[in-house]
Structures are given as C-alpha cells and as structure tokens.
Amino acid sequence: MNQQVKKEASLLVHGYEVVIGFETHAQLATKSKIFSRAPIAFGAEPNTQACAVDLALPGTLPVMNREAVAHAIRLGLALGSHIAEQSVFARKNYFYPDLPKGYQISQFEIPVVQGGEVSFLLGDEKKTVRLVRAHLEEDAGKSLHEEFHGMSGIDLNRAGTPLLEIVTEPDMRSTAEAVAYAKELHKIVTWIGICDGNMQEGSFRCDANVSVRKPGAPLGTRREIKNLNSFKFMQQAIDYEIRWQIEQIEDGHAIQQATVLFNPDSGETRAMRSKEDAADYRYFPDPDLPPLVVSREWVEQVRADMPELPRQMAQRLVSDYGLPEYDAATLTQSPAMAAYFETAAKTSGQAKLVSNWIMGEVSRRLNAEEKDIADSPVSASQLATLIARIADGTVSNNAAKQVMDVLWSDESSQVDSIIEAKGLKQMNDSCALEAIVDEVMTANSPMVEQFRAGKDKAFNALVGLVMKASKGKANPQQVNDVLKQKLQ
C-alpha cells in the first residue's frame, strides 16, 4: 500500500469518508452597529444598546457602517479573496421573536468577499481549505428565558451587530482538520484586528456542516451543528455527529437534513429543526440599501494599512532565524507571541533556544495559569538574559528552570542575581571537573570495567555519579567529553 492510499485509508471512519464544511460568524470590532449608530457593549443591561433602527420602528432606514466594510476588505486581502467592486444586500426572511423586522439584512447573490483560502499545518502536513465567500450581515437579538418564573423576554442589544459570515467549501475530511481550520481562521481575524475572537461571548461562532459517505459516493445529507463556541466542544460535537450518522446509516435509516445543537453536558447533538434551504428564506434585494461600491483605491488604502500576516511572518522567521516551519507556525499564533519571540531572539542571539523555551517552559506555565503571553510575568528581555546564560554555559538547563521559578513569582527579580543567590553557576573549571571524574572512576572501578567490556549503560551511570558529586553544577556536555576521554 503506497503512502497516499495509507493516508486516505487513515481518514476513513468505519469505512466511511467524513465531509465537513464551516460557516463562521465573526463579530466585527466596530464601535457601532452595521446599520445604525447604536453602541455595541457585551453584558449591558437588556435593551440599552438598541435604537429605533434596531427596533425596526416605522420610518427608520438603515445606513451602512463604513468601518464594517473596511473590515471585510481586510479579511479578503488576508485570505487572497476577490473583493467585489459592487455587492448587494438582501432581505433574508424568517420569523423569530428576536428578529424585530421579520427579516435579516444579509448578502446573498453578490457578496463583498468571494473565494480565497485558509492554509495551515496539521502535524507536518500543509492543508488548504477553499472559501466560497464572506458576506456582511446583521446579527439578531436574543431570547431570554427565566427558568424559575416561566417567562421569556427579548433583548435587542445584539440586534444589528455587524457580522462577517465566512463560508467554506466542504473540503475537510476529519475532526482534527476541522478544528485546525477553525483555529487558523480565529488567528487570522484576531491578528488583522477585525474581531476580538471571544468565543465565550459569541464574537466568533462556528457552525459545522457534517456528512458521511462511502468513498467515491455522492455527498451525503448534511446536518448543521450550530453555535460551537469552543474548540473543545467543536471536537466533541463533530466526533459525536460522525458516529451518530454512521450508526443511523448502518441501522438502515436515512439521514434527514437538520440543524442540531450540541449539549456539552451529555456530549450529544440533538435536532433543533429541519434545515432550511435558500428558497425557504425568500431572499430578495433590500430596497432600502443601494449597492455597496468598493473602489480599487479604497482596497489599496486598506492594503497599505495591513499588518504583516501570520503566514508571511512565519516564512520570515524561517528565513531570518533558521527556525523549522513548525516552530514558526507556533510562534505566530498571535502578534503578542511573535513580538515576544523576536525581542528575546534578537537580544540573546539564540533563536532556536528561545523558540524551544517559549513553546515549552513558558507556554506550559501560561497554560497552567490560563494566561496569555501578553500577561507573562517573565518579560522577553528577562527570558533573553536567561537564554544567554544557558548558551554561555553559566547555568545548565535544569538550573535555568529554577531561575524561571523565581522570575515567575517575582517580576522584579534579576536573572544574574538569582543565579548568584541560589549558587546555580555551572562548574566550567576543567581541572576541578577532571579531579571529580578521577574520584568517581576510582571509587567505581567495576563500573568502569563494565563500560570497557562493552556495556554502554555503565557510561550513563558514571555521568550521573559525576553530576551528583558536583552537586549538579558540572556542565553535562563537559562531563561527557572528559569522561569519554579518560575512559578511552
């Protein structure tokens, strides 16, 4: 079996191929709503962030938010999409209590952002997901249910909040690929500053369209899992949905197109309603909004203000610092992490060692405390000093972790002061080290003979004894070199 066949086989689940597409709603980081001047503030008292336009009072007219369009242009440029010079808004008709107009203003036939792609690494393999479109639309309000009083209410604070709905082709073939895509898209929208990415507050909401089929068969019937607001729940929901669909088909049941919700407590998806098609929404052009015109000059103006994109920066880290692609992709997870790395790498001159420490020791501590690297107690310059002391042999890697313990708990402390106070300086005196090696070899002559008789494990034991005799202060590499020389 060749590698390609093996790879394809590994993606099958009980003989079925999984097909996944995404629709992601990114809430745009504007100060006001998409068609009104009402403010946007999460957690405000119900109905305090809604004006007459949001309430759909008679006589009110929508007015396009220019900054929302600029954010759409930024996304299009970041994803290599075509930005339409003219796009059209439509009315998407459905009747929910939290939709005061009885329709949602969205884009249908001609969206502002068309095509594009999102590329990312899944392990060592590069994956690319094609985009169909990204269109501007307004959010709906929110229904509130009081469990103890048996009452429901409507909060229209969210009504009219600007959204970009980003739609993919059904290109993903596993849960891991789907989650990796969602993380990469999340990174991009936060990196370019169009969305704060807060999934708990609903700023970045993902809907996953999941279906299964036998290899080579037509696409299966999809079910849409709505409002996945964490990557953990996303993985659990898609995994469950895949298993459920396969079981249904194996039991002889046909999959019915539906919108489903994921229950984190039970770990199961459940049908909410039958899935609508475009015809069910009776789209037609909104007569209150003229076509949206985006000039080439405006696009170039936005392009000039764009930051260095993650994939561009990753390529630069590989070329400028000699980092592996995996390291570069990891270090460009956020602008803050990339800046932290570059500061420490330039100061210390030890890019790979800095990368190892950020991805290892620093990330481990941040994750344990649920902190972002921007809130790290250890600054990039402090890490650079510590890395420089490892590189010049002042401290061992283990001793450096002890220094990090102090730095993490006391931000005002200094690397060199900690090394002196705790007596962590590595022994680099070759004469003193040779004397310790001689003592260890004399006291453990049977072990020396075992090594010379071909038992390599005895060497590691001797290294350990030398490190113990030096109270951990000997340079491990120097111990290896001196011991090898004397044993030979």
Number of C-alpha atoms within 10 A of each C-alpha: 7 6 8 9 9 10 11 12 15 12 15 17 16 10 14 17 24 24 22 25 22 25 25 23 24 28 25 27 21 18 15 20 28 28 22 20 19 21 17 21 13 12 8 10 10 15 16 14 21 23 18 13 21 30 19 15 12 9 7 13 14 16 15 15 17 11 18 25 21 17 23 22 24 23 24 23 20 23 21 15 20 15 25 19 14 13 20 21 26 23 21 22 17 14 12 14 15 20 23 19 20 14 18 23 24 22 24 21 13 16 21 28 28 20 18 21 18 18 16 19 17 14 9 9 7 9 16 14 20 18 24 19 25 28 25 28 26 22 24 24 23 18 14 13 12 9 8 6 7 7 9 10 13 16 19 24 27 23 27 29 27 27 27 29 22 21 20 22 17 20 18 23 19 22 21 14 20 23 20 20 22 22 15 17 22 21 19 23 21 19 22 20 17 22 22 18 23 16 17 11 12 17 19 27 23 24 21 25 23 26 26 27 20 15 14 7 10 9 15 18 16 21 22 25 26 21 20 23 18 18 16 11 16 25 17 17 24 27 17 15 23 21 13 15 23 21 13 12 13 10 9 9 11 12 17 13 18 19 21 24 19 23 13 13 6 7 12 17 20 13 16 14 11 13 15 11 9 9 8 11 15 13 20 14 18 17 10 12 16 13 15 16 14 17 13 12 9 13 17 13 12 15 14 9 10 15 15 13 16 23 17 11 18 24 17 14 23 16 13 10 17 14 18 15 16 14 18 23 20 16 24 22 20 18 21 15 18 20 15 22 24 18 18 26 23 14 18 22 16 17 22 15 17 26 21 13 16 24 14 11 12 20 18 13 16 17 11 8 10 11 13 13 22 15 11 17 17 21 17 23 17 20 25 25 17 25 26 21 21 19 16 9 19 21 26 23 17 13 20 20 15 16 22 20 13 16 20 17 11 12 13 11 15 15 20 15 11 17 20 10 9 11 12 21 21 21 20 16 11 14 9 12 23 17 10 19 23 15 13 19 19 12 11 13 11 12 19 19 14 14 18 14 10 10 12 11 11 18 20 12 14 21 19 15 18 26 19 12 16 17 12 19 22 25 23 18 12 17 22 15 11 15 21 12 9 11 12 6
